Amino acid sequence: MPEFVFERGVSDSRIPAELDRSTPIWRYQDLPKFVWTLANNSLWFARGDTFEDRFEGSTTQAVRNLYSQELEAVVKDAAPGFVTEAMAWMTTQRRASKQNNVVNCWHMNEHESAAMWKLYASAGQGVAIRSSIDRLLQSLPAGRASHPTDGSAGIRLLADTSNRDSRGVSKVIAIDFGPVTYADYSDPVLTRRPGSREEYFRKRKSFEHEREFRALAFALAVNSEGHVDLAVPVFPDGGVAVPVDLDVLVEGLFVVPGAPSWFTQTVEATIERFGKRFPVRQSRLDEDPIF
């Protein structure tokens, strides 16, 4: 497995100023995945092409039209079919780049979500980590690395061949954070934000119930000539484990609604075995109604 050093980027500009960083975020998962988190002191960032949503990392027709218009304006004297071929190449590159982006997903909510429990702990043996945006950021080591925000920065990033492994992949990778926005992909005015990885922080309206907050990391392999090589598997294991400080990250732990007492005791014993002291709470969805 490739070895990376992950750093929290110096710029958090993707997080809107109006979004309170104390906002609670939740990560719902089954017990084996939570045990993995404890055992590895890490969060799993899944590769973009492993998600069920086929639109992950995709663009919109409005964006494609914009790219096409820009190309036509720049290469007016190009051979017939050049723009069509260039757009086809761009599509191939975008699809391949899903293997170079890894994502860790959270649910923003002041309270538990019955829908999230059903989606991610339907077997009745799940837990939910309660954290906050600020806790997530602070659980990762601060660093100087940050994603390029303009074209020139991107060129400098690719030109820097220092600190790369034998595959040409940077060993130091910055992590970007932000809430997912939800949009109508058929909107004719929905265009890109130049120089950003907006496609990975935007989803279709049908996923709006997720209220997702994401952490994103990406890396590219650069060959000896300084060109990006998308054929190199940057994250060959379907994702990557990113080390975090769990004592900072975890505010508390909730067990799935309806969990028997033995399950709660098992979770508590597992946490203690790994030397942690997280408070474990029964789901508030188990509270009795008042009539």
Protein Blocks (a to p, Z undefined) as FASTA:
>chain_A
ZZddddddfblklpcfklcfkbccdddddfklmmmmmmnopacdddfklpfblmgoiacf
klmmmmmmmmmmmmmmbcehklmmmmmmmmmmmmmmmmmpccddddddfbdcfklmmmmm
mnopacdddddfklmmmmpccdfbdcdfbfklmmmmmmmmghiafkopafbdcddddddd
dddfklmklccdehiakllmcccfklmmnopacdddddddddfkopacfkbcfblnopac
ddddfklmpnbdcddehiafklmmmmmmmmmmnopacdcdddfklpccdZZ
